[in-house]
């Protein structure tokens, strides 16, 4: 199973459109958004996504009620409070926009994949202790490109338990 991962879109509609094109080309089965959609109108480019979206709120998301309503109403997907954990293809996944809790989540042994946003820096690494299996930790970087100048997303292959960063 292939999942797309995106974060920190910050209202950049052209970047979101490009990301959706990449995700559709990759044939993802789900898109995970790690926060900072910002405005409710950002649901428009996600309407062309060929997969459901699951996301969490970030620190810059304004009208959370309208964001949640627009994404649900237009059939784009669901947005949850931070953190949000779920099972996908027999893997335990947690999504957060708070980088300070990532290490604790990763070494807890409770999750196979920890996904986070907020830092705008792309990261793929494995963390864990020697007694437990390692956890795949992913930050897709920033889709918007505002802070780093790089517009990035990630593709997660759950069958292979590996991920890669993709430049927009």
C-alpha positions as CSV (number, residue, x, y, z in Angstrom):
1,X,0.0,0.0,0.0
2,X,1.2,3.5,-1.0
3,X,0.5,6.6,1.1
4,X,1.2,10.2,0.2
5,X,2.4,12.5,3.0
6,X,2.1,16.3,3.0
7,X,2.4,19.0,5.5
8,X,2.6,22.8,5.9
9,X,0.7,23.6,2.7
10,X,0.0,27.2,4.1
11,X,-2.5,28.2,1.4
12,X,-0.1,27.7,-1.5
13,X,-2.7,26.5,-4.0
14,X,-0.3,26.1,-7.0
15,X,2.0,23.9,-4.8
16,X,-1.0,21.8,-3.6
17,X,-2.1,21.3,-7.2
18,X,1.3,20.1,-8.1
19,X,1.5,17.8,-5.1
20,X,-2.0,16.3,-5.9
21,X,-0.7,15.6,-9.5
22,X,2.3,13.7,-8.1
23,X,0.1,11.7,-5.7
24,X,-2.3,10.8,-8.4
25,X,0.6,9.8,-10.7
26,X,2.1,7.7,-7.9
27,X,-1.3,5.9,-7.4
28,X,-1.4,6.5,-3.6
29,X,-4.3,4.9,-1.7
30,X,-4.5,7.6,1.0
31,X,-3.0,11.0,1.7
32,X,-1.9,12.0,5.2
33,X,-1.7,15.7,6.0
34,X,0.5,16.6,9.0
35,X,-1.1,20.0,9.6
36,X,-1.1,23.7,8.7
37,X,-3.6,23.7,5.9
38,X,-4.4,27.3,7.1
39,X,-7.6,28.4,5.3
40,X,-10.7,26.4,4.4
41,X,-10.4,27.2,0.7
42,X,-7.4,24.9,0.5
43,X,-9.8,22.0,0.0
44,X,-10.4,22.9,-3.6
45,X,-7.2,21.5,-5.2
46,X,-7.6,18.3,-3.0
47,X,-10.9,17.6,-4.8
48,X,-9.0,16.2,-7.7
49,X,-7.1,13.8,-5.5
50,X,-7.8,10.1,-6.4
51,X,-7.5,9.0,-2.7
52,X,-9.1,10.0,0.6
53,X,-7.3,12.5,2.9
54,X,-6.7,12.1,6.6
55,X,-5.2,15.1,8.3
56,X,-4.6,16.8,11.6
57,X,-4.7,20.5,12.6
58,X,-1.5,22.4,12.9
59,X,-0.6,25.6,14.8
60,X,-1.5,27.9,11.9
61,X,-4.9,26.5,11.0
62,X,-7.4,29.3,11.5
63,X,-11.1,28.4,11.3
64,X,-10.9,24.8,12.4
65,X,-14.6,24.2,12.3
66,X,-15.0,25.5,8.7
67,X,-11.8,23.6,7.7
68,X,-13.2,20.4,9.0
69,X,-16.6,21.1,7.5
70,X,-15.3,22.0,4.0
71,X,-13.1,19.0,3.7
72,X,-15.9,16.6,4.8
73,X,-18.6,18.4,2.8
74,X,-16.7,18.3,-0.4
75,X,-15.8,14.6,0.1
76,X,-12.0,15.4,0.4
77,X,-11.5,13.7,3.7
78,X,-11.4,14.1,7.5
79,X,-9.3,16.4,9.7
80,X,-8.7,15.5,13.3
81,X,-7.1,17.0,16.4
82,X,-3.4,16.6,17.0
83,X,-2.2,13.9,17.5
84,X,-4.2,11.3,15.6
85,X,-3.4,7.6,15.4
86,X,-4.9,5.0,13.2
87,X,-4.1,1.6,11.7
88,X,-3.4,1.3,8.0
89,X,-2.5,-1.9,6.2
90,X,-1.8,-3.6,9.7
91,X,0.6,-0.8,10.6
92,X,0.1,1.6,13.6
93,X,0.5,5.2,12.5
94,X,0.4,8.4,14.4
95,X,0.4,11.9,12.9
96,X,1.3,15.1,14.8
97,X,2.3,18.7,14.2
98,X,4.3,18.8,17.4
99,X,8.0,17.9,16.8
100,X,8.8,17.9,20.5
101,X,6.8,14.6,21.0
102,X,8.1,12.8,18.0
103,X,11.1,11.1,19.8
104,X,8.9,9.8,22.6
105,X,6.3,8.5,20.2
106,X,9.1,6.8,18.1
107,X,10.8,5.0,20.9
108,X,7.6,4.0,22.7
109,X,7.3,0.9,20.5
110,X,3.6,1.6,20.0
111,X,3.8,2.8,16.4
112,X,5.3,1.5,13.2
113,X,5.3,5.0,11.6
114,X,5.4,8.5,13.1
115,X,4.5,11.4,10.8
116,X,5.0,15.0,11.7
117,X,5.1,18.5,10.3
118,X,5.8,22.0,11.6
119,X,9.6,22.2,11.2
120,X,9.3,22.6,7.3
121,X,12.4,20.3,7.1
122,X,12.2,17.0,5.2
123,X,13.2,14.0,7.3
124,X,13.2,10.2,6.9
125,X,14.8,8.2,9.6
126,X,14.4,5.2,11.8
127,X,14.3,5.5,15.6
128,X,13.7,3.1,18.4
129,X,15.4,1.2,21.1
130,X,17.3,-2.1,20.7
131,X,14.5,-4.1,22.5
132,X,11.8,-3.0,20.2
133,X,11.5,-2.8,16.4
134,X,12.5,0.5,14.9
135,X,9.9,3.1,14.0
136,X,9.9,4.9,10.7
137,X,9.8,8.7,11.3
138,X,8.8,11.0,8.4
139,X,8.5,14.7,8.0
140,X,7.6,15.4,4.4
141,X,9.0,18.9,4.6
142,X,7.0,21.9,3.5
143,X,4.7,21.8,0.5
144,X,4.5,25.6,0.4
145,X,8.2,26.2,0.0
146,X,8.0,29.5,2.0
147,X,10.7,28.9,4.7
148,X,13.2,26.5,3.1
149,X,12.7,27.4,-0.6
150,X,12.1,23.6,-1.2
151,X,8.6,22.3,-1.9
152,X,8.5,18.7,-0.9
153,X,6.1,15.8,-0.1
154,X,6.8,12.2,0.8
155,X,5.7,8.8,-0.5
156,X,5.4,6.0,1.9
157,X,5.4,2.3,0.8
158,X,3.9,0.4,3.7
159,X,4.7,-3.0,2.2
160,X,8.4,-2.2,2.0
161,X,8.4,0.0,5.2
162,X,10.3,2.7,3.4
163,X,9.7,6.3,2.3
164,X,11.1,8.9,0.0
165,X,11.0,12.6,-0.4
166,X,9.7,14.1,-3.6
167,X,10.5,17.6,-4.8
168,X,7.6,19.5,-6.4
